Each structure stands twice: as structure tokens, then as C-alpha cells.
Amino acid sequence: MKDPYRQFLRPVLFSGLKLDAELLHGYAIRTLSYLGRLGTESSWQTQWMQQQFCFTSPRLSQSCWGLTFPNPVGLAAGFDKDGEAALVWPWLGFGLAELGTVTRHGQPGNPTPRLFRLVDDGAVLNRMGFNNQGATALAGRLEQYWRDRPARIPMGINLGKSKVTPLAEAAADYQASFQLLQPYGDYFVINVSSPNTPGLRSLQSVEHLGEILTALRAVNNSDKPLLVKIAPDLAWADIDAIVDLAITGGLAGIIATNTTIARQGLKTQRLAQTGNLVAAEAGGISGLPLQQRSTEIIRHIYSRTQGTLPIIGVGGIFTAADAWEKITAGASLVQTYTGWLYEGPWMVRRLLTGLLTYLDQADLAGIGDAVGLSHRR
């Protein structure tokens, strides 16, 4: 199948032109939001998107936390912070989508410019700072969306701490967001690993994370799965402590990983938009530079838990081979953001058809049989 994005649009978007990455992202969200609200099950727009971007096979279906995912490839948090395009993600082939990060209080985020593409590295540097309209706005939007058309795929909601909330009051802040959004998400993610909110990563300590988890469990009346998203820059001992808390504290799973603050091995030395040295720029890096580290952490968590704790793997997924590596390392589901940005809307279909080929080569009945496969060889 021809891919007009890679053939025509990507050369323009990723050319030497100093195009504002955040401005382009805003255009994309508004377009996708319009398509989602315009389309119905039988509309020609939806049928065209299904034909172009979707691929279905029962062998790719995955089950976690009592939820059925039509396939294991999801959209990572950060792309659709306010859920504006929530209706369109199923039509683009995803088996799950994670909205947010959303905070209790709406906030503008960090000063611009704050989103940069490192094209030579297949990466993105961002220091957005949880810019979003707030939990109340997201709840209102999803209530309207789901009333008219219930979600066709499991939808996660990624929760962050409001910048105005002191660290000592973080648990109450997360709890308030969760209470507002509980009816509208199929699973929820405690994001304590973004490098772009001052002090946030300190909440990854077992003490603080335990307080947040306790606060959410106290109001989790519908027994929604609660996950935590961790940073790739943690020491192994800190990762082990979080895994142990997840098991004893009732977390449903771990998302590995968020963006990295590491700068080693980058080909891009200066940002095209500003001319500043990348090494001196604040923010987290996603994409290919994160690929190996996130897979190592997935493999470690799976080994430590003997595969008993579901993992969502994210970081540097561009191809079916990338997704297969994370799944066989121990990820039950995978997510992409930067890869989808670079590869375009036909990427998910390529991943899914490629995963089916890998299942055939390994003589496996379904994708669930591939989870952790590299540990059994």
C-alpha cells in the first residue's frame, strides 16, 4: 500500500525549514478532532480511514485487566492531552489510546518554544510542562463524546500533578483529577516521571508514590486499573522498589518508559529552530535514543515479576521489529508517539501486519503467546 505521508508530506514537514513543531501539532489535533466528530460508523470518512489505516486479526487481540484490546499497539500519552481527538484514534488503527497528561487545574505549561524535532536522531525534545485545559474540561468533553458514541477501544487517562500544587499535597491533587475522570477512562496512569514539572520525579520514591496510590484506591469505586509511568533514568534499585510497591500496593501495571534526560550519543548537536546546543536545553527526549533503554527496563521488570505484572512498553517504536522486541521482552501492550509522528498514519497498519508475520515465523497462535518470549528461549 502506498504511503502518501512518507512520500510527499514528511519531506516537507521534516525539511530544513524551521517549522514550529508545536504549531504543526496544533493543526494536526484540530484536523483529527474534526474527522473524529464528523465520522460515524457508516460515514464515508470513517470507512476510508478504516480501509487505509486499520488491520484486524483475532490473533492480535490482547486482554489485560479485564479489558479487551483489538490489537496491542496504542497511542502514548502526550499527543492528545485534552482528548480533543479521542473519537478518531480507533479509525487510525490503534488498539488503545492514552489521553493526557491532564492535571487537576488547567495550566499553560512552560514558555515557548518547548517542542523540538531532532530529525537526525529520530527523536523529539519536549519541555511542554503538562500544558492542558484541566481535568474538569476533559471530563466534560469525554462525557459528551461517550454519550453519543461509546469508545470503540480502551482509553487510558494519564494523570499529572498541577504545577501550582505543592509536592506535599500531590496525593490530593491526583485524587481530585481521578474522581472527576473516573467514569470516562478504562485505565488510569500515575505520571510521576515527566522531567518538565519541577520536583515531579521525586514522587517516584516509594513513600510518595505509595501516598498517591493510597489516595486513588480510596476513591476507586469502579475498580479501574491503576498504573504508574516510570522514567528511564532511574537506577535499577529504584525501579525494583517501584516494582515491589506495585505488587504489594495493588498497582495494575507499569508503563516503561517516559522521556529521558540523557543526552549521550545524539547526532543532533544544535536545535534547528533556535541554534542552541541540545546538551544545554532542558526537556525530555523521546524516540530512537530511548529505544534500547526502555526495552532493557521492560526485560528487567518482566524478569523480576516472572511476568505477573502487565507492562506497557513505550520508547522508540518505529517498526514492527521494534514492537516485537518490546513484546518478546515482556510488554503486554506497546505505545508509540514519536514514531507515529515520523512515520505517519499508515504506520500502525504496517506494525500490525508485521506483528502477524512475526507470529507466523514463531509459530505462535496469538500475540499473548509472544509476551516475554525472549525469556523462554
TORBARO-19977 format. One record per residue (C-alpha): z, x, y. Coordinates in steps of 0.25 Angstrom, whole numbers, padded with zeros to 4 digits, always signed. Example, Ala and Ser with C-alpha at 12.3 -4.5 7.8 and 13.67 -1.06 7.14 Angstrom:
+0031+0049-0018;+0029+0055-0004;
% end
This chain:
+0000+0000+0000;-0004+0005+0014;+0007+0008+0023;+0003+0006+0038;+0016+0011+0043;+0015+0025+0037;+0000+0025+0040;+0000+0020+0055;+0013+0017+0061;+0022+0028+0056;+0013+0039+0062;+0015+0032+0076;+0030+0030+0075;+0033+0044+0070;+0023+0051+0078;+0026+0061+0089;+0028+0050+0099;+0042+0049+0104;+0044+0035+0100;+0058+0029+0102;+0063+0027+0087;+0073+0016+0091;+0063+0008+0100;+0054+0008+0088;+0065+0004+0079;+0068-0008+0088;+0053-0012+0087;+0054-0012+0072;+0066-0020+0071;+0061-0031+0081;+0048-0031+0073;+0055-0032+0059;+0065-0043+0065;+0053-0051+0069;+0046-0050+0056;+0059-0054+0049;+0061-0066+0057;+0047-0070+0057;+0045-0069+0042;+0049-0079+0031;+0047-0079+0016;+0033-0085+0017;+0028-0079+0030;+0016-0070+0030;+0024-0059+0037;+0034-0059+0026;+0024-0060+0015;+0017-0048+0021;+0029-0040+0022;+0033-0043+0008;+0019-0038+0003;+0019-0026+0011;+0034-0021+0010;+0041-0027-0001;+0041-0023-0016;+0048-0031-0027;+0053-0028-0041;+0065-0033-0048;+0067-0018-0053;+0070-0014-0039;+0081-0025-0037;+0095-0020-0035;+0109-0026-0036;+0121-0022-0029;+0134-0029-0024;+0129-0042-0030;+0116-0041-0021;+0102-0040-0026;+0093-0031-0019;+0078-0033-0021;+0076-0018-0020;+0085-0006-0017;+0078-0002-0004;+0085-0006+0009;+0085-0004+0023;+0096+0004+0029;+0105+0000+0040;+0101+0005+0054;+0087-0001+0054;+0091-0015+0057;+0104-0014+0064;+0105-0029+0069;+0098-0036+0057;+0086-0040+0066;+0076-0037+0055;+0085-0042+0044;+0075-0052+0039;+0063-0043+0037;+0069-0032+0028;+0067-0040+0015;+0052-0041+0019;+0051-0026+0021;+0055-0023+0006;+0069-0020+0007;+0079-0024-0003;+0091-0023+0007;+0093-0021+0021;+0105-0016+0029;+0107-0021+0043;+0115-0014+0054;+0123-0005+0057;+0130-0016+0064;+0143-0015+0072;+0153-0026+0076;+0149-0024+0090;+0135-0023+0095;+0132-0009+0101;+0121-0002+0108;+0122+0011+0099;+0121+0025+0104;+0112+0029+0116;+0097+0031+0114;+0089+0038+0109;+0096+0037+0096;+0085+0035+0085;+0076+0047+0082;+0066+0050+0071;+0065+0063+0064;+0051+0062+0059;+0050+0076+0052;+0063+0073+0044;+0060+0058+0041;+0073+0055+0048;+0079+0047+0059;+0091+0051+0068;+0099+0040+0074;+0111+0038+0082;+0110+0023+0085;+0125+0021+0085;+0125+0007+0078;+0117+0000+0089;+0117-0015+0085;+0120-0029+0090;+0133-0030+0083;+0138-0038+0070;+0138-0052+0077;+0123-0051+0081;+0119-0046+0067;+0127-0057+0061;+0121-0068+0070;+0107-0062+0067;+0109-0062+0052;+0115-0076+0052;+0102-0081+0058;+0093-0073+0049;+0100-0076+0036;+0101-0091+0039;+0086-0092+0040;+0083-0082+0029;+0093-0076+0020;+0092-0061+0018;+0082-0058+0006;+0088-0045+0003;+0103-0040+0004;+0106-0036+0018;+0117-0026+0022;+0124-0024+0035;+0129-0011+0040;+0142-0011+0048;+0146-0001+0058;+0157+0001+0068;+0155-0003+0082;+0156+0009+0092;+0166+0002+0101;+0175+0000+0089;+0186+0011+0087;+0186+0018+0074;+0200+0013+0071;+0194-0001+0072;+0182+0001+0064;+0186-0007+0052;+0188-0020+0060;+0174-0017+0067;+0167-0016+0053;+0175-0029+0048;+0171-0037+0060;+0156-0034+0058;+0157-0037+0043;+0164-0050+0046;+0152-0054+0055;+0141-0050+0046;+0147-0052+0032;+0139-0065+0030;+0126-0058+0033;+0126-0045+0025;+0125-0043+0010;+0132-0030+0010;+0139-0022+0022;+0139-0007+0025;+0150+0000+0032;+0143+0010+0040;+0153+0022+0044;+0143+0033+0043;+0134+0032+0055;+0135+0045+0063;+0132+0037+0076;+0145+0030+0079;+0156+0039+0084;+0166+0041+0073;+0160+0031+0063;+0158+0041+0052;+0173+0043+0052;+0174+0029+0046;+0169+0035+0033;+0182+0040+0030;+0189+0033+0018;+0200+0028+0027;+0191+0022+0038;+0181+0016+0028;+0192+0010+0020;+0197+0003+0032;+0183-0003+0035;+0181-0007+0021;+0194-0014+0020;+0191-0022+0033;+0178-0026+0028;+0183-0030+0014;+0194-0039+0021;+0183-0048+0027;+0173-0046+0016;+0174-0061+0012;+0160-0061+0005;+0162-0048-0002;+0150-0041+0004;+0147-0027-0001;+0153-0017+0008;+0146-0003+0008;+0148+0010+0016;+0137+0019+0022;+0141+0033+0022;+0136+0046+0029;+0128+0057+0022;+0136+0067+0030;+0149+0064+0022;+0156+0075+0013;+0156+0072-0001;+0171+0070-0001;+0170+0059+0010;+0158+0052+0002;+0167+0052-0010;+0179+0046-0002;+0170+0035+0003;+0164+0032-0011;+0179+0031-0017;+0182+0021-0006;+0170+0013-0009;+0174+0012-0023;+0189+0009-0021;+0187+0001-0008;+0176-0009-0013;+0164-0004-0005;+0151-0009-0012;+0143+0003-0010;+0139+0015-0001;+0127+0018+0007;+0123+0032+0007;+0120+0036+0018;+0120+0035+0033;+0113+0045+0042;+0116+0060+0043;+0121+0068+0054;+0116+0081+0047;+0104+0088+0053;+0101+0099+0043;+0087+0100+0039;+0080+0092+0049;+0065+0095+0053;+0066+0088+0066;+0073+0097+0076;+0071+0088+0089;+0070+0073+0091;+0056+0070+0095;+0062+0059+0105;+0072+0068+0113;+0068+0082+0109;+0083+0084+0105;+0088+0093+0093;+0090+0084+0081;+0102+0092+0077;+0109+0089+0091;+0106+0074+0090;+0117+0064+0086;+0114+0054+0075;+0112+0052+0060;+0099+0056+0053;+0092+0047+0042;+0080+0048+0033;+0076+0060+0025;+0086+0070+0029;+0097+0061+0024;+0090+0058+0010;+0096+0069+0001;+0110+0068+0007;+0110+0053+0005;+0105+0054-0009;+0116+0064-0013;+0127+0055-0008;+0121+0043-0016;+0121+0052-0028;+0135+0057-0025;+0141+0042-0023;+0134+0037-0036;+0139+0048-0044;+0153+0047-0038;+0154+0032-0041;+0146+0032-0054;+0136+0022-0048;+0147+0012-0046;+0145+0011-0031;+0132+0006-0025;+0125+0015-0015;+0114+0012-0005;+0106+0025-0003;+0100+0028+0011;+0094+0040+0017;+0080+0046+0017;+0073+0035+0009;+0058+0036+0012;+0052+0035-0002;+0055+0029-0016;+0059+0042-0021;+0069+0043-0010;+0075+0029-0014;+0074+0032-0029;+0082+0045-0027;+0093+0038-0020;+0093+0027-0030;+0094+0036-0042;+0105+0044-0035;+0113+0031-0035;+0109+0022-0024;+0108+0007-0028;+0100+0004-0015;+0094+0012-0005;+0091+0010+0010;+0081+0016+0020;+0079+0016+0035;+0073+0029+0040;+0063+0030+0028;+0059+0016+0031;+0057+0020+0046;+0048+0031+0042;+0041+0025+0030;+0039+0011+0036;+0040-0003+0030;+0031+0000+0017;+0042+0010+0013;+0051+0000+0005;+0040-0005-0003;+0036+0010-0007;+0050+0013-0010;+0051+0001-0019;+0038+0003-0027;+0042+0018-0028;+0056+0014-0034;+0049+0005-0044;+0041+0017-0048;+0053+0026-0050;+0060+0015-0059;+0047+0015-0068;+0048+0030-0069;+0062+0030-0072;+0060+0018-0082;+0071+0010-0075;+0072-0005-0075;+0077-0007-0061;+0082+0000-0048;+0096-0001-0052;+0094+0008-0064;+0089+0019-0055;+0102+0019-0047;+0109+0032-0050;+0098+0036-0060;+0099+0051-0056;+0113+0052-0060;+0110+0047-0074;+0099+0057-0077;
% end
